[in-house]
Amino acid sequence: MYTLYCQNGTRATAAHMVLAETGLRYELRQIDITANEHRTPEFFAINPRGTIPVLVDDNGATICETIAIMLYLADKHALEHLAPVPTDPLRATLLDWLVYHAAEVQEPVKRSYYAHRYALRANDLEAVREHANDAFQKRWQLVEEHLRQQGPFHLGDRFSVVDIYLLVTSTYSGKLANSEFPAIEECSRRTAERPNIAPILEDHRAGLERIAKLGVPQ
């Protein structure tokens, strides 16, 4: 059985959704980042980085990055409905877009929401956010163009873990993007309607509202 440390309303939701889609047994442990539970000695003993999500399996393996958790689960259990196997030609497309989302699309999201970590002075906060939002808009547009040409999913008609990653990002994108992205919306809609994902998404949105009220950690 797996144990997943996460919190509703954070990017860790993507790992939760993937785990639910596997059909495997797991235990969910909520870590409240608004109360700095991810900064306690007990949690640092699990993940010295002090971040969520964290996946722990019965043999003691610990994985602390979302896309690593996604690929670990899909590959370990040969779950081709979530990720093409390494010999499948579509595997290259999956890896390309999954890493693009994690490395390029997610970066300005983090910079916008945590502008105080990047600004040298309080007067710089708005400029940091504007620059981050502009970068997000351009990178999100590249995703839109790919889905418009190759969709409805990143792998064409084939659903995969990268669509889950996009869905979670889309819950944050309203504050960053200033135009419409119909292909992204369609991919997100199809992913959100999956029976295993729909209830988790509902909890995620409630978590987003809670974190917005309480504030993100400094």
N, C-alpha and C positions, 0 to 999 in steps of 0.2 A: 504494500500500500504506500501511496505517496502522501507527503505532508507539504502543503503550499502555504507559505506566509505571504500575505498580501493585504491590500485594503481597498474597499470599494471607493471608486472615484479617482483612482490612480492608474497609471499605465500598467500596473500589475494585473489589472483586470484582463488584459490580453492573455496572460499566462493561465488565468483561471478559466477563461473561455476555451482555450485549447485543451486543457485538462478535462473539462466537461465533455468535449467532443470526442475524447479518446474512448470513453466508456469504461475507463479503469477506476478502481476504488481509490478514493483520496480523502484526506482530512484537510479542512480549511481553517487556518488560524489568522484572524484579523489582527493586524498591527496598526495601531492608531498613530499615524505620523504627526497629527495635530497635537498629540500629547507627548511627542518625542519618544514613543515606545521603541522606535528603530534606533535610538541612541543609548539604550540601556546596556549594562554589562552582559545581561542575559542574551540580548539579541546580537551583540557584537561577538559573542561566543559562537553563534550560528553563522553569522556573516560579518566578518571584520570590516567590510565596506560600509555597513550600516544602511543598506538599501533594500528595497523590495522590488520585485518578488524574489522569493527564495524557494526552491524546490528541493526537498530531501526525500530520498527513497530508502527502502528497507536495507539496502546494502551499504548505506552511509554516504552515498554520493550526494554532493551538494552543488546545485547550479544556481547562479545568482543573476543571470541576465535573461531578459524575456526571450530574445530570439534563440538563445542557447537552450532554454527550456523547451521551446517549441520544437526545435530540431531534434533534441535529445529524445523526447517522447515519441515523435513520429518515427525516428530511425530505430530506436530500441525495440519498438513494438510493430515495426513494418506497417505503419498506418498510412497506406497510400491515399486514403480519402482526405488526408491532411497535408501530405507532402509527397511529391514524386520521389521514388527511390533514386539513389545516386546514379544509376545507369540509365535512367529515363532522360531523354533530351530536354524535357521541361524542367528538370532539376536546375539547370543553369539559369533559367528565367526566374524560378522561385528564389534562388539565392541572390540574384542580382537585385530584385525588387525588395526583398526582405531586408537586405543590408542597406539599400538606399533609404528605406523608410526609417530604419533605426539610426543610421549615421547622418543622413542629410535632412530628412523631413522633421525628425524629432528634435534636432539641435535648435532651430529657431523657436520651436514651441517652448522648450525649456528656457531659452533666453528671454522670451517674452513674459512668461509667467513668473520667472525668478529674476527679473531685471535688476533687483537690488543686489544680486550677487555679481553683476557685471559692471555696474555703474560705479565710477570712482567718487562721484558727488551726487547728492540728491537731485540736483538740477539736471543730471544726465539721464534720469530714469526714463523719461518720455522718449528721448532720442534713441535709447537702447531698444525700447519696445517697438518704435517705428521701424528701425533697421531690421529687427528680428521679424516683424510682421511682413515686411517687404520681401525678405528672403523666403519666408514660408510661402507666400503667395506664388512666387516664381517656381518653387520646388513642387508645390501642390498642383500647379498647372501642368507640369510634366507628367504627373501621375494621371491627371485628367485626360491628357492626350493619349496616353498609353491605353487607358481603359476605353476611351471612345473608339480607338482603332482596333483593339484586340479583345475587348471585354465580352461579357459583362464582368468577369473576374480577371485578376491579373494573369491567370493562365488560360484565358479564353473562357470556355464553358465549364472549366474545371475549378471548383472551389478549393482553397488551400489556406494554410495558416497566415499567409501574407494578407489575405482579405480580412482576417480577424484583426491584424495589426492596424490596417487602414480604418476599420470600424471604430476602434478605440480612439485613434487620432482624430477622427471626424467629430467626436464628442467635444473636442477642444477647439476645433477649427473655426467655429463661428466668431470668436473674438479676434481671430488673426486674419481671416480672408475677407475681402470686400467685394467678391463677385460670386456668381453661381457656378457650380461644378456638377452638372447633371449626371455625368458618367460615374463620378465618385459617389454621388447620392444613390444611384441605382445599385452599385456594388455594395454599399453600406446597407441599403434596405434589404437586399437579398440575404446578406449575412445576418442581419439583425433578426430576421424572421425564422432562423433555424431554431428548432424547439429547445435545444440545449443552451443556446446563446441568449434567447429573448429574456428569460428571468434574470440572468446575470447582468445583462445590459440595464435592466430596470433598476437593480440594486446599485449599479455603477453610477447611473444618473443621480440617484438619491445621494450617493456618496459625494459626487461633485458639488451638489448644493450645500452639503454639510461642510465640506472643506472650504468652499467659498465664503461661508459665514464665519467660520472659525479662523481662517487665514492659513496660508502655507507656512511651513517652518522657515526660519531665517537661516 
